[in-house]
């Protein structure tokens, strides 16, 4: 396997809709994280994914959903 095959993949679900904070309600990445994704290192991508998971949890608590 080469480095390209080991890259952290995008969590994009092709359901892009930004909230008032510019966070995507499909993948829960911020607009800045989405724009930086292609140039980000795997470490940065993992940080983005952790941020997105925290946003998803906060969204679920606020709106009482299970996404």
N, CA, C and O atoms as a printed pandas DataFrame, in Angstrom:
     atom_number atom_name residue_name chain_id  residue_number  x_coord  y_coord  z_coord
0              1         N          UNK        A               1    0.831   -1.191    0.000
1              2        CA          UNK        A               1    0.000    0.000    0.000
2              3         C          UNK        A               1    0.871    1.250    0.000
3              4         O          UNK        A               1    1.916    1.296    0.650
4              5         N          UNK        A               2    0.431    2.244   -0.727
5              6        CA          UNK        A               2    1.177    3.498   -0.722
6              7         C          UNK        A               2    0.507    4.495    0.225
7              8         O          UNK        A               2   -0.555    4.219    0.782
8              9         N          UNK        A               3    1.140    5.652    0.399
9             10        CA          UNK        A               3    0.618    6.662    1.316
10            11         C          UNK        A               3   -0.777    7.128    0.926
11            12         O          UNK        A               3   -1.599    7.416    1.796
12            13         N          UNK        A               4   -1.051    7.206   -0.364
13            14        CA          UNK        A               4   -2.362    7.656   -0.819
14            15         C          UNK        A               4   -3.462    6.722   -0.333
15            16         O          UNK        A               4   -4.543    7.175    0.043
16            17         N          UNK        A               5   -3.192    5.426   -0.339
17            18        CA          UNK        A               5   -4.193    4.446    0.085
18            19         C          UNK        A               5   -4.428    4.481    1.587
19            20         O          UNK        A               5   -5.478    4.038    2.052
20            21         N          UNK        A               6   -3.480    4.996    2.353
21            22        CA          UNK        A               6   -3.596    5.059    3.804
22            23         C          UNK        A               6   -4.163    6.388    4.304
23            24         O          UNK        A               6   -4.335    6.559    5.511
24            25         N          UNK        A               7   -4.455    7.320    3.418
25            26        CA          UNK        A               7   -4.948    8.635    3.822
26            27         C          UNK        A               7   -6.272    8.512    4.569
27            28         O          UNK        A               7   -7.075    7.619    4.296
28            29         N          UNK        A               8   -6.485    9.421    5.512
29            30        CA          UNK        A               8   -7.755    9.485    6.216
30            31         C          UNK        A               8   -8.792   10.001    5.222
31            32         O          UNK        A               8   -8.619   11.072    4.642
32            33         N          UNK        A               9   -9.861    9.247    5.026
33            34        CA          UNK        A               9  -10.855    9.596    4.021
34            35         C          UNK        A               9  -11.841   10.639    4.519
35            36         O          UNK        A               9  -12.102   10.760    5.716
36            37         N          UNK        A              10  -12.370   11.374    3.585
37            38        CA          UNK        A              10  -13.351   12.404    3.887
38            39         C          UNK        A              10  -14.637   11.782    4.432
39            40         O          UNK        A              10  -15.085   10.747    3.939
40            41         N          UNK        A              11  -15.229   12.412    5.445
41            42        CA          UNK        A              11  -16.490   11.919    5.990
42            43         C          UNK        A              11  -17.706   12.463    5.231
43            44         O          UNK        A              11  -18.845   12.257    5.652
44            45         N          UNK        A              12  -17.466   13.153    4.122
45            46        CA          UNK        A              12  -18.544   13.782    3.367
46            47         C          UNK        A              12  -19.608   12.746    2.994
47            48         O          UNK        A              12  -19.295   11.663    2.498
48            49         N          UNK        A              13  -20.865   13.100    3.243
49            50        CA          UNK        A              13  -21.990   12.224    2.903
50            51         C          UNK        A              13  -22.841   12.836    1.787
51            52         O          UNK        A              13  -23.955   12.382    1.526
52            53         N          UNK        A              14  -22.308   13.862    1.137
53            54        CA          UNK        A              14  -22.976   14.534    0.020
54            55         C          UNK        A              14  -24.352   15.070    0.416
55            56         O          UNK        A              14  -25.305   15.030   -0.363
56            57         N          UNK        A              15  -24.426   15.573    1.657
57            58        CA          UNK        A              15  -25.650   16.173    2.173
58            59         C          UNK        A              15  -25.266   17.512    2.807
59            60         O          UNK        A              15  -25.509   17.748    3.990
60            61         N          UNK        A              16  -24.667   18.374    2.001
61            62        CA          UNK        A              16  -24.100   19.626    2.496
62            63         C          UNK        A              16  -25.176   20.661    2.778
63            64         O          UNK        A              16  -25.958   21.030    1.902
64            65         N          UNK        A              17  -25.196   21.110    4.004
65            66        CA          UNK        A              17  -26.101   22.168    4.432
66            67         C          UNK        A              17  -25.446   22.829    5.629
67            68         O          UNK        A              17  -25.297   22.207    6.681
68            69         N          UNK        A              18  -25.052   24.091    5.478
69            70        CA          UNK        A              18  -24.351   24.777    6.554
70            71         C          UNK        A              18  -25.336   25.439    7.506
71            72         O          UNK        A              18  -26.327   26.032    7.080
72            73         N          UNK        A              19  -25.050   25.331    8.803
73            74        CA          UNK        A              19  -25.863   26.025    9.796
74            75         C          UNK        A              19  -25.326   27.446    9.976
75            76         O          UNK        A              19  -24.444   27.879    9.235
76            77         N          UNK        A              20  -25.857   28.162   10.955
77            78        CA          UNK        A              20  -25.445   29.552   11.178
78            79         C          UNK        A              20  -23.986   29.689   11.617
79            80         O          UNK        A              20  -23.405   30.768   11.504
80            81         N          UNK        A              21  -23.393   28.603   12.116
81            82        CA          UNK        A              21  -21.987   28.610   12.537
82            83         C          UNK        A              21  -21.056   28.141   11.422
83            84         O          UNK        A              21  -19.861   27.956   11.653
84            85         N          UNK        A              22  -21.588   27.948   10.222
85            86        CA          UNK        A              22  -20.825   27.417    9.076
86            87         C          UNK        A              22  -20.304   26.011    9.330
87            88         O          UNK        A              22  -19.197   25.665    8.919
88            89         N          UNK        A              23  -21.114   25.201   10.015
89            90        CA          UNK        A              23  -20.822   23.774   10.197
90            91         C          UNK        A              23  -21.767   22.990    9.294
91            92         O          UNK        A              23  -22.957   23.295    9.213
92            93         N          UNK        A              24  -21.234   21.986    8.622
93            94        CA          UNK        A              24  -22.042   21.159    7.731
94            95         C          UNK        A              24  -22.902   20.216    8.567
95            96         O          UNK        A              24  -22.396   19.545    9.467
96            97         N          UNK        A              25  -24.190   20.164    8.275
97            98        CA          UNK        A              25  -25.089   19.274    9.006
98            99         C          UNK        A              25  -25.102   17.862    8.415
99           100         O          UNK        A              25  -25.831   16.991    8.890
100          101         N          UNK        A              26  -24.299   17.645    7.387
101          102        CA          UNK        A              26  -24.143   16.307    6.829
102          103         C          UNK        A              26  -22.993   15.567    7.494
103          104         O          UNK        A              26  -23.167   14.455    7.992
104          105         N          UNK        A              27  -21.813   16.187    7.501
105          106        CA          UNK        A              27  -20.616   15.538    8.064
106          107         C          UNK        A              27  -20.137   16.205    9.351
107          108         O          UNK        A              27  -19.284   15.660   10.051
108          109         N          UNK        A              28  -20.682   17.381    9.666
109          110        CA          UNK        A              28  -20.376   18.140   10.872
110          111         C          UNK        A              28  -18.971   18.742   10.910
111          112         O          UNK        A              28  -18.490   19.134   11.973
112          113         N          UNK        A              29  -18.319   18.814    9.756
113          114        CA          UNK        A              29  -17.071   19.571    9.699
114          115         C          UNK        A              29  -17.409   21.044    9.538
115          116         O          UNK        A              29  -18.465   21.394    9.012
116          117         N          UNK        A              30  -16.501   21.908    9.994
117          118        CA          UNK        A              30  -16.684   23.338    9.778
118          119         C          UNK        A              30  -16.346   23.650    8.318
119          120         O          UNK        A              30  -15.671   22.873    7.644
120          121         N          UNK        A              31  -16.821   24.782    7.855
121          122        CA          UNK        A              31  -16.514   25.193    6.485
122          123         C          UNK        A              31  -15.006   25.292    6.288
123          124         O          UNK        A              31  -14.498   24.881    5.244
124          125         N          UNK        A              32  -14.282   25.826    7.264
125          126        CA          UNK        A              32  -12.822   25.914    7.155
126          127         C          UNK        A              32  -12.188   24.533    7.067
127          128         O          UNK        A              32  -11.256   24.332    6.288
128          129         N          UNK        A              33  -12.681   23.577    7.856
129          130        CA          UNK        A              33  -12.133   22.219    7.796
130          131         C          UNK        A              33  -12.397   21.588    6.434
131          132         O          UNK        A              33  -11.538   20.892    5.892
132          133         N          UNK        A              34  -13.564   21.825    5.891
133          134        CA          UNK        A              34  -13.900   21.291    4.567
134          135         C          UNK        A              34  -12.958   21.878    3.514
135          136         O          UNK        A              34  -12.442   21.154    2.663
136          137         N          UNK        A              35  -12.741   23.184    3.576
137          138        CA          UNK        A              35  -11.879   23.842    2.589
138          139         C          UNK        A              35  -10.422   23.415    2.736
139          140         O          UNK        A              35   -9.694   23.381    1.744
140          141         N          UNK        A              36   -9.983   23.092    3.941
141          142        CA          UNK        A              36   -8.595   22.714    4.181
142          143         C          UNK        A              36   -8.344   21.213    3.989
143          144         O          UNK        A              36   -7.189   20.789    3.949
144          145         N          UNK        A              37   -9.387   20.415    3.872
145          146        CA          UNK        A              37   -9.269   18.961    3.877
146          147         C          UNK        A              37   -8.253   18.429    2.873
147          148         O          UNK        A              37   -7.404   17.614    3.235
148          149         N          UNK        A              38   -8.319   18.864    1.644
149          150        CA          UNK        A              38   -7.458   18.276    0.605
150          151         C          UNK        A              38   -5.973   18.520    0.849
151          152         O          UNK        A              38   -5.138   17.743    0.385
152          153         N          UNK        A              39   -5.635   19.579    1.563
153          154        CA          UNK        A              39   -4.236   19.892    1.837
154          155         C          UNK        A              39   -3.793   19.478    3.247
155          156         O          UNK        A              39   -2.618   19.609    3.591
156          157         N          UNK        A              40   -4.722   18.984    4.051
157          158        CA          UNK        A              40   -4.426   18.653    5.444
158          159         C          UNK        A              40   -3.636   17.356    5.560
159          160         O          UNK        A              40   -3.786   16.442    4.750
160          161         N          UNK        A              41   -2.800   17.299    6.578
161          162        CA          UNK        A              41   -2.095   16.060    6.896
162          163         C          UNK        A              41   -3.092   15.094    7.539
163          164         O          UNK        A              41   -4.189   15.495    7.927
164          165         N          UNK        A              42   -2.709   13.829    7.650
165          166        CA          UNK        A              42   -3.593   12.855    8.303
166          167         C          UNK        A              42   -3.848   13.230    9.757
167          168         O          UNK        A              42   -4.948   13.015   10.267
168          169         N          UNK        A              43   -2.855   13.782   10.424
169          170        CA          UNK        A              43   -3.040   14.207   11.813
170          171         C          UNK        A              43   -4.082   15.330   11.887
171          172         O          UNK        A              43   -4.958   15.317   12.752
172          173         N          UNK        A              44   -3.978   16.288   10.981
173          174        CA          UNK        A              44   -4.964   17.371   10.947
174          175         C          UNK        A              44   -6.349   16.829   10.616
175          176         O          UNK        A              44   -7.342   17.261   11.200
176          177         N          UNK        A              45   -6.418   15.889    9.687
177          178        CA          UNK        A              45   -7.702   15.283    9.325
178          179         C          UNK        A              45   -8.323   14.563   10.525
179          180         O          UNK        A              45   -9.531   14.653   10.745
180          181         N          UNK        A              46   -7.512   13.861   11.291
181          182        CA          UNK        A              46   -8.043   13.186   12.486
182          183         C          UNK        A              46   -8.571   14.210   13.487
183          184         O          UNK        A              46   -9.589   13.973   14.137
184          185         N          UNK        A              47   -7.887   15.344   13.615
185          186        CA          UNK        A              47   -8.377   16.424   14.478
186          187         C          UNK        A              47   -9.714   16.957   13.958
187          188         O          UNK        A              47  -10.635   17.195   14.740
188          189         N          UNK        A              48   -9.819   17.142   12.648
189          190        CA          UNK        A              48  -11.073   17.603   12.058
190          191         C          UNK        A              48  -12.204   16.618   12.363
191          192         O          UNK        A              48  -13.320   17.020   12.692
192          193         N          UNK        A              49  -11.900   15.330   12.250
193          194        CA          UNK        A              49  -12.918   14.304   12.505
194          195         C          UNK        A              49  -13.343   14.294   13.971
195          196         O          UNK        A              49  -14.518   14.092   14.276
196          197         N          UNK        A              50  -12.403   14.507   14.867
197          198        CA          UNK        A              50  -12.732   14.586   16.291
198          199         C          UNK        A              50  -13.616   15.806   16.553
199          200         O          UNK        A              50  -14.604   15.717   17.283
200          201         N          UNK        A              51  -13.258   16.940   15.958
201          202        CA          UNK        A              51  -14.085   18.140   16.084
202          203         C          UNK        A              51  -15.490   17.883   15.552
203          204         O          UNK        A              51  -16.477   18.273   16.175
204          205         N          UNK        A              52  -15.574   17.229   14.403
205          206        CA          UNK        A              52  -16.875   16.941   13.785
206          207         C          UNK        A              52  -17.708   16.026   14.678
207          208         O          UNK        A              52  -18.914   16.228   14.816
208          209         N          UNK        A              53  -17.084   15.036   15.278
209          210        CA          UNK        A              53  -17.814   14.123   16.169
210          211         C          UNK        A              53  -18.343   14.877   17.385
211          212         O          UNK        A              53  -19.463   14.627   17.831
212          213         N          UNK        A              54  -17.555   15.785   17.917
213          214        CA          UNK        A              54  -18.013   16.601   19.052
214          215         C          UNK        A              54  -19.185   17.490   18.642
215          216         O          UNK        A              54  -20.124   17.672   19.417
216          217         N          UNK        A              55  -19.138   18.041   17.435
217          218        CA          UNK        A              55  -20.249   18.860   16.945
218          219         C          UNK        A              55  -21.507   18.009   16.759
219          220         O          UNK        A              55  -22.616   18.435   17.080
220          221         N          UNK        A              56  -21.307   16.794   16.232
221          222        CA          UNK        A              56  -22.437   15.888   16.029
222          223         C          UNK        A              56  -23.106   15.555   17.368
223          224         O          UNK        A              56  -24.333   15.563   17.465
224          225         N          UNK        A              57  -22.317   15.267   18.381
225          226        CA          UNK        A              57  -22.857   14.952   19.704
226          227         C          UNK        A              57  -23.620   16.139   20.283
227          228         O          UNK        A              57  -24.705   15.968   20.839
228          229         N          UNK        A              58  -23.061   17.335   20.155
229          230        CA          UNK        A              58  -23.730   18.536   20.656
230          231         C          UNK        A              58  -25.050   18.761   19.912
231          232         O          UNK        A              58  -26.060   19.119   20.519
232          233         N          UNK        A              59  -25.031   18.550   18.610
233          234        CA          UNK        A              59  -26.246   18.696   17.798
234          235         C          UNK        A              59  -27.307   17.698   18.260
235          236         O          UNK        A              59  -28.472   18.057   18.429
236          237         N          UNK        A              60  -26.903   16.460   18.461
237          238        CA          UNK        A              60  -27.844   15.426   18.885
238          239         C          UNK        A              60  -28.447   15.741   20.246
239          240         O          UNK        A              60  -29.637   15.520   20.469
240          241         N          UNK        A              61  -27.627   16.258   21.157
241          242        CA          UNK        A              61  -28.149   16.635   22.476
242          243         C          UNK        A              61  -29.130   17.801   22.365
243          244         O          UNK        A              61  -30.185   17.803   23.000
244          245         N          UNK        A              62  -28.770   18.781   21.560
245          246        CA          UNK        A              62  -29.616   19.972   21.420
246          247         C          UNK        A              62  -30.952   19.637   20.768
247          248         O          UNK        A              62  -31.999   20.117   21.203
248          249         N          UNK        A              63  -30.913   18.819   19.732
249          250        CA          UNK        A              63  -32.116   18.534   18.967
250          251         C          UNK        A              63  -32.705   17.155   19.272
251          252         O          UNK        A              63  -33.677   16.741   18.640
252          253         N          UNK        A              64  -32.118   16.445   20.240
253          254        CA          UNK        A              64  -32.615   15.142   20.661
254          255         C          UNK        A              64  -32.774   14.170   19.484
255          256         O          UNK        A              64  -33.805   13.518   19.317
256          257         N          UNK        A              65  -31.709   14.103   18.680
257          258        CA          UNK        A              65  -31.707   13.190   17.541
258          259         C          UNK        A              65  -30.655   12.127   17.772
259          260         O          UNK        A              65  -29.903   12.185   18.745
260          261         N          UNK        A              66  -30.605   11.172   16.893
261          262        CA          UNK        A              66  -29.634   10.087   17.022
262          263         C          UNK        A              66  -28.873    9.901   15.707
263          264         O          UNK        A              66  -28.816    8.794   15.171
264          265         N          UNK        A              67  -28.289   10.988   15.189
265          266        CA          UNK        A              67  -27.555   10.932   13.919
266          267         C          UNK        A              67  -26.102   10.663   14.156
267          268         O          UNK        A              67  -25.327   10.582   13.204
